[in-house]
Amino acid sequence: MKKISWLFLLLLISTQSHASNQKIYTVGIVPQFDIETLHKIWEPILLVISHKTGLKFKLVGTPDIPTFEKSLSAGKFDFAYMNPYHFTKADQYTAIARDHGRMLYGILTVNKSSDILSPQQLDGKVIAFPAPNALGASLMIRSELDKVYGINFTPKYVNTHSSSYLNVAIGLLPAGGGVQKTFNQQPNEIKERLKILLKTKTVTPHPLTANKKLDKEVINKFKMAILSMKNNNTTQELLARVPFSIIGAAKDEDYDDVRSLSLEQYYQE
């Protein structure tokens, strides 16, 4: 952590010396966590990229996933980190990087003290989800509960993954959707109260994308800078917070597995 703190301070000083009239590129991040947590994860990464490229970036926060979706569909971000289903709907963006060390899957959590042992026991219940169109944490789970388990349930959308887990941990709702990475990053006092009831099938994880309207040189500079961060232990530690366990290049065709899930009936415009 000390290495990261010193790196952050050094890069902050260096980037502040750049010309104030330099173009600032906006970066949008799907709000799986609260805005403060997202800034802690992404601002050090953007400072490194700025230092490597000479470009300036601004992290644009959105309060919840539906608001992020609206900004995304309007093409408001220059660069964006989004869920894979968002990407299949966002024609303005092209994939530039993703994690090559893991796959994405949804998890359905229940309270560890509950007697729920199978998804069928949730028939007729209210289930927490971060948002209608969160891929692993909502779309894929709702699809499997419907198509595989054939149960009826009422979704309650609570804005973030953290809120979904919290609702289950304190007993407000019997079950809540999420993904493994956000579950792992919850405080111990939350994780210790939960158990994972269901894991969905796996798909290619979240892409980091660039708006197609950008100059190709700018896109390539950004791409090469973030990919090179894996070559240094300190900057790789920053990537691991996203988490990018093994960051690598991405292409649009990587997300054909998501397109094949036929989730359109569960997606909400």
C-alpha positions as CSV (number, residue, x, y, z in Angstrom):
1,M,0.0,0.0,0.0
2,K,2.9,2.4,0.7
3,K,4.2,1.9,-2.8
4,I,0.8,2.7,-4.2
5,S,0.5,5.9,-2.1
6,W,3.9,7.2,-3.1
7,L,3.1,6.4,-6.8
8,F,-0.3,8.2,-6.6
9,L,1.3,11.3,-5.0
10,L,4.2,11.4,-7.6
11,L,1.8,11.1,-10.5
12,L,-0.6,13.6,-9.1
13,I,2.1,16.2,-8.9
14,S,3.3,15.5,-12.4
15,T,-0.1,15.6,-14.0
16,Q,-1.0,18.9,-12.2
17,S,1.9,20.5,-14.1
18,H,0.3,19.8,-17.5
19,A,-1.3,22.7,-19.4
20,S,-4.8,23.5,-18.0
21,N,-6.2,23.9,-21.5
22,Q,-5.4,20.4,-22.5
23,K,-8.3,18.2,-23.7
24,I,-9.8,16.1,-20.9
25,Y,-11.1,12.6,-21.8
26,T,-14.0,11.3,-19.8
27,V,-14.0,7.8,-18.3
28,G,-17.2,6.1,-17.1
29,I,-17.2,3.1,-14.8
30,V,-20.2,0.9,-14.2
31,P,-21.1,1.6,-10.5
32,Q,-20.9,-1.8,-8.9
33,F,-19.7,-0.1,-5.8
34,D,-20.3,3.4,-4.3
35,I,-18.6,6.3,-6.0
36,E,-15.9,6.7,-3.3
37,T,-14.8,3.2,-3.8
38,L,-14.7,3.5,-7.5
39,H,-12.6,6.6,-7.3
40,K,-10.1,4.8,-5.0
41,I,-9.8,2.0,-7.5
42,W,-9.7,3.9,-10.8
43,E,-8.1,7.3,-10.2
44,P,-4.6,5.8,-9.5
45,I,-4.9,3.8,-12.7
46,L,-5.9,6.9,-14.7
47,L,-3.0,8.8,-13.3
48,V,-0.6,6.1,-14.5
49,I,-2.1,6.1,-17.9
50,S,-1.9,9.9,-18.0
51,H,1.7,9.8,-17.0
52,K,2.5,7.3,-19.8
53,T,0.5,9.0,-22.5
54,G,0.5,12.7,-21.7
55,L,-3.3,12.6,-22.0
56,K,-5.6,13.9,-19.3
57,F,-8.6,12.0,-17.9
58,K,-11.6,12.7,-15.7
59,L,-13.5,9.9,-13.9
60,V,-17.2,10.6,-14.3
61,G,-19.3,9.1,-11.5
62,T,-22.9,8.0,-11.9
63,P,-25.0,7.2,-8.8
64,D,-26.5,4.0,-10.1
65,I,-26.4,1.5,-12.9
66,P,-29.5,2.8,-14.8
67,T,-28.0,6.3,-14.8
68,F,-24.8,4.8,-16.1
69,E,-26.7,3.0,-18.9
70,K,-28.3,6.2,-20.0
71,S,-25.0,8.0,-20.3
72,L,-23.5,5.0,-22.1
73,S,-26.3,4.8,-24.6
74,A,-25.9,8.5,-25.3
75,G,-22.2,8.0,-26.0
76,K,-21.2,10.5,-23.3
77,F,-18.0,8.7,-22.2
78,D,-14.8,8.7,-24.1
79,F,-13.7,5.5,-22.4
80,A,-15.9,3.2,-20.3
81,Y,-15.7,0.0,-18.2
82,M,-19.0,-1.8,-18.6
83,N,-20.7,-5.1,-18.1
84,P,-20.5,-7.4,-21.2
85,Y,-24.2,-7.1,-21.9
86,H,-24.0,-3.4,-21.9
87,F,-21.2,-3.7,-24.5
88,T,-23.4,-5.8,-26.8
89,K,-25.9,-3.0,-26.8
90,A,-23.4,-0.1,-27.0
91,D,-22.6,0.2,-30.7
92,Q,-20.6,3.4,-30.1
93,Y,-17.9,1.6,-28.3
94,T,-15.1,-0.8,-29.2
95,A,-13.4,-3.2,-26.8
96,I,-9.7,-2.6,-26.0
97,A,-8.9,-4.6,-22.9
98,R,-10.3,-7.2,-20.5
99,D,-9.2,-9.7,-17.9
100,H,-7.8,-12.9,-19.4
101,G,-7.3,-14.6,-16.1
102,R,-10.9,-15.2,-15.1
103,M,-14.5,-15.5,-16.4
104,L,-17.6,-13.7,-15.3
105,Y,-20.5,-15.5,-13.6
106,G,-23.4,-14.5,-11.4
107,I,-23.9,-15.6,-7.8
108,L,-27.1,-15.8,-5.8
109,T,-26.5,-15.3,-2.1
110,V,-28.7,-16.2,0.9
111,N,-28.3,-15.6,4.6
112,K,-26.0,-18.2,6.1
113,S,-28.5,-18.7,9.0
114,S,-31.4,-19.4,6.6
115,D,-32.8,-22.8,5.8
116,I,-32.7,-22.1,2.0
117,L,-30.8,-24.9,0.3
118,S,-32.0,-24.7,-3.3
119,P,-33.3,-22.1,-5.7
120,Q,-36.7,-23.7,-5.8
121,Q,-37.3,-22.6,-2.2
122,L,-37.3,-19.0,-3.5
123,D,-40.5,-19.5,-5.4
124,G,-42.8,-16.6,-4.7
125,K,-40.2,-14.6,-2.9
126,V,-38.7,-11.1,-3.4
127,I,-35.1,-11.2,-4.5
128,A,-32.6,-8.3,-4.5
129,F,-30.6,-7.4,-7.6
130,P,-28.4,-4.4,-8.2
131,A,-30.2,-3.3,-11.3
132,P,-32.3,-4.8,-14.1
133,N,-29.5,-5.0,-16.6
134,A,-26.5,-5.9,-14.5
135,L,-25.3,-9.0,-16.4
136,G,-24.0,-11.6,-14.0
137,A,-25.7,-10.1,-10.9
138,S,-29.2,-9.8,-12.5
139,L,-29.8,-10.8,-16.1
140,M,-28.0,-14.2,-16.0
141,I,-29.5,-15.1,-12.6
142,R,-33.0,-14.1,-13.5
143,S,-32.7,-16.1,-16.8
144,E,-31.5,-19.2,-15.0
145,L,-34.2,-19.0,-12.2
146,D,-36.8,-18.8,-15.0
147,K,-35.5,-21.2,-17.6
148,V,-33.6,-23.7,-15.4
149,Y,-35.5,-23.7,-12.2
150,G,-38.9,-22.5,-13.4
151,I,-39.7,-20.4,-10.3
152,N,-41.7,-17.2,-10.0
153,F,-40.2,-14.4,-8.0
154,T,-40.3,-10.6,-7.6
155,P,-37.1,-8.7,-8.3
156,K,-36.2,-5.7,-6.2
157,Y,-33.6,-3.4,-7.6
158,V,-31.3,-1.9,-5.0
159,N,-28.8,0.1,-7.1
160,T,-25.5,-1.6,-6.2
161,H,-24.0,-5.0,-5.6
162,S,-23.1,-3.9,-2.0
163,S,-26.7,-3.0,-1.3
164,S,-27.9,-6.4,-2.7
165,Y,-25.6,-8.3,-0.3
166,L,-26.5,-6.0,2.6
167,N,-30.2,-6.6,2.2
168,V,-29.6,-10.3,2.6
169,A,-27.0,-10.0,5.3
170,I,-29.3,-8.1,7.6
171,G,-32.3,-10.2,6.8
172,L,-34.4,-7.7,4.8
173,L,-34.6,-10.0,1.8
174,P,-34.1,-13.8,1.5
175,A,-31.7,-13.7,-1.5
176,G,-29.6,-11.3,-3.5
177,G,-27.7,-11.3,-6.8
178,G,-24.1,-10.4,-7.3
179,V,-20.8,-11.6,-8.9
180,Q,-17.9,-13.3,-7.3
181,K,-15.5,-10.3,-7.5
182,T,-17.8,-7.9,-5.7
183,F,-18.7,-10.6,-3.1
184,N,-15.0,-11.0,-2.4
185,Q,-14.5,-7.3,-1.9
186,Q,-17.3,-7.0,0.7
187,P,-16.4,-6.3,4.3
188,N,-15.9,-9.5,6.3
189,E,-18.8,-8.8,8.5
190,I,-21.0,-8.9,5.4
191,K,-19.4,-12.0,3.8
192,E,-19.5,-13.9,7.0
193,R,-23.3,-13.7,7.1
194,L,-23.8,-15.0,3.5
195,K,-23.6,-18.2,1.6
196,I,-23.6,-18.7,-2.2
197,L,-26.7,-20.7,-3.3
198,L,-26.2,-20.6,-7.0
199,K,-23.5,-19.9,-9.6
200,T,-24.5,-19.2,-13.2
201,K,-22.7,-20.3,-16.3
202,T,-19.6,-18.3,-17.2
203,V,-19.0,-15.6,-19.9
204,T,-16.2,-13.2,-21.0
205,P,-15.7,-10.6,-18.3
206,H,-16.2,-6.8,-18.4
207,P,-14.5,-4.9,-21.2
208,L,-12.7,-1.6,-21.0
209,T,-13.8,0.2,-24.1
210,A,-13.2,3.3,-26.2
211,N,-15.7,5.5,-28.0
212,K,-15.3,4.9,-31.7
213,K,-15.5,8.7,-32.3
214,L,-12.0,9.1,-30.8
215,D,-8.9,9.5,-32.8
216,K,-7.3,6.0,-33.3
217,E,-4.0,7.3,-32.0
218,V,-5.6,8.3,-28.7
219,I,-7.3,4.9,-28.4
220,N,-4.1,3.1,-29.1
221,K,-2.1,5.2,-26.6
222,F,-4.6,4.5,-23.9
223,K,-4.7,0.8,-24.8
224,M,-0.9,0.4,-24.8
225,A,-0.6,2.3,-21.6
226,I,-3.0,0.2,-19.5
227,L,-1.8,-3.1,-21.0
228,S,1.8,-2.2,-20.1
229,M,0.8,-1.8,-16.4
230,K,0.9,-5.5,-16.0
231,N,4.7,-5.4,-16.5
232,N,5.3,-3.6,-13.2
233,N,4.5,-5.1,-9.8
234,T,3.2,-1.8,-8.3
235,T,1.0,-0.9,-11.3
236,Q,-0.2,-4.5,-11.5
237,E,-1.4,-4.2,-7.9
238,L,-3.5,-1.3,-9.1
239,L,-5.0,-3.4,-11.9
240,A,-5.8,-6.2,-9.4
241,R,-8.2,-3.9,-7.6
242,V,-10.5,-3.7,-10.6
243,P,-9.9,-6.7,-10.7
244,F,-7.8,-7.3,-13.7
245,S,-5.8,-10.4,-12.7
246,I,-4.2,-10.8,-16.1
247,I,-5.1,-7.8,-18.3
248,G,-4.9,-8.4,-22.1
249,A,-6.2,-7.0,-25.3
250,A,-9.9,-7.4,-26.1
251,K,-11.8,-7.4,-29.4
252,D,-15.5,-7.1,-30.1
253,E,-15.9,-10.7,-31.1
254,D,-14.9,-11.9,-27.6
255,Y,-18.4,-11.1,-26.5
256,D,-20.2,-13.4,-28.9
257,D,-20.7,-15.8,-25.9
258,V,-22.8,-13.1,-24.2
259,R,-24.8,-12.5,-27.4
260,S,-25.6,-16.2,-27.6
261,L,-27.4,-16.2,-24.2
262,S,-30.5,-14.6,-25.7
263,L,-31.2,-12.3,-22.7
264,E,-33.3,-9.8,-24.6
265,Q,-36.5,-10.7,-22.8
266,Y,-34.9,-9.9,-19.4
267,Y,-33.3,-6.6,-20.5
268,Q,-35.2,-3.4,-19.6
269,E,-34.8,-0.3,-21.8
